[in-house]
Amino acid sequence: MCQIETRKRFPSMELIEKIAEALQIKPHLFFLDDSDEGMAQIPPLVNADGIPDSVKDELIKRLNVAIAKVVKKIG
């Protein structure tokens, strides 16, 4: 995942689809950034306002575990 995030490697479409499935989002959302037209109409996945940092940390931890499982499964 780190190599993908730092743009040293690019994931296959299969991997993109599996990660998107694990995150329950559409794969094309990985290719949008804030400057893309239409982003304003896409609601945020989670409104984190008011969520305690400890809960956010736990969510990130669980998300990382879920992504690692998907990557391991297809890798």
C-alpha positions as CSV (number, residue, x, y, z in Angstrom):
1,M,0.0,0.0,0.0
2,C,2.9,2.4,0.8
3,Q,4.3,2.0,-2.7
4,I,0.9,2.8,-4.2
5,E,0.5,5.8,-1.9
6,T,3.9,7.1,-2.8
7,R,3.3,6.5,-6.5
8,K,6.1,4.0,-6.8
9,R,3.7,1.3,-8.0
10,F,0.3,1.5,-9.6
11,P,-2.3,-1.1,-8.6
12,S,-4.0,-3.3,-11.1
13,M,-7.7,-2.8,-11.9
14,E,-8.4,-6.0,-10.0
15,L,-6.7,-4.6,-6.9
16,I,-8.5,-1.2,-7.2
17,E,-11.8,-3.0,-7.5
18,K,-11.2,-5.2,-4.4
19,I,-10.0,-2.3,-2.3
20,A,-13.0,-0.2,-3.4
21,E,-15.3,-3.2,-2.5
22,A,-13.7,-3.5,0.9
23,L,-14.2,0.3,1.5
24,Q,-17.7,0.1,0.0
25,I,-17.1,2.8,-2.5
26,K,-17.0,3.0,-6.3
27,P,-13.6,2.4,-7.8
28,H,-13.6,5.6,-9.9
29,L,-13.5,7.7,-6.7
30,F,-9.8,6.8,-6.3
31,F,-9.1,8.9,-9.4
32,L,-10.8,12.1,-8.4
33,D,-9.2,14.9,-6.5
34,D,-10.7,18.1,-5.0
35,S,-10.1,20.0,-8.2
36,D,-12.2,17.6,-10.3
37,E,-15.5,18.9,-11.5
38,G,-18.4,17.2,-9.7
39,M,-16.5,16.6,-6.5
40,A,-18.8,19.1,-4.7
41,Q,-21.8,16.8,-5.4
42,I,-20.1,13.7,-4.0
43,P,-20.9,13.5,-0.2
44,P,-18.0,12.8,2.1
45,L,-17.8,9.1,3.2
46,V,-17.8,10.1,6.8
47,N,-18.5,13.3,8.6
48,A,-15.8,13.1,11.3
49,D,-16.9,16.2,13.2
50,G,-17.5,15.4,16.8
51,I,-16.0,11.9,16.6
52,P,-13.4,11.5,19.4
53,D,-9.8,11.0,18.3
54,S,-9.7,7.6,20.0
55,V,-12.6,6.4,17.8
56,K,-11.0,7.9,14.7
57,D,-7.8,6.0,15.6
58,E,-9.6,2.8,16.0
59,L,-11.5,3.2,12.7
60,I,-8.2,3.9,10.9
61,K,-6.7,0.8,12.5
62,R,-9.6,-1.4,11.5
63,L,-9.6,0.0,8.0
64,N,-5.9,-0.7,7.6
65,V,-6.4,-4.3,8.8
66,A,-9.3,-4.7,6.2
67,I,-7.2,-3.3,3.4
68,A,-4.2,-5.5,4.4
69,K,-6.5,-8.6,4.3
70,V,-7.7,-7.7,0.8
71,V,-4.2,-7.1,-0.5
72,K,-2.9,-10.3,1.1
73,K,-5.8,-12.2,-0.4
74,I,-5.2,-11.1,-4.0
75,G,-1.4,-10.7,-3.7
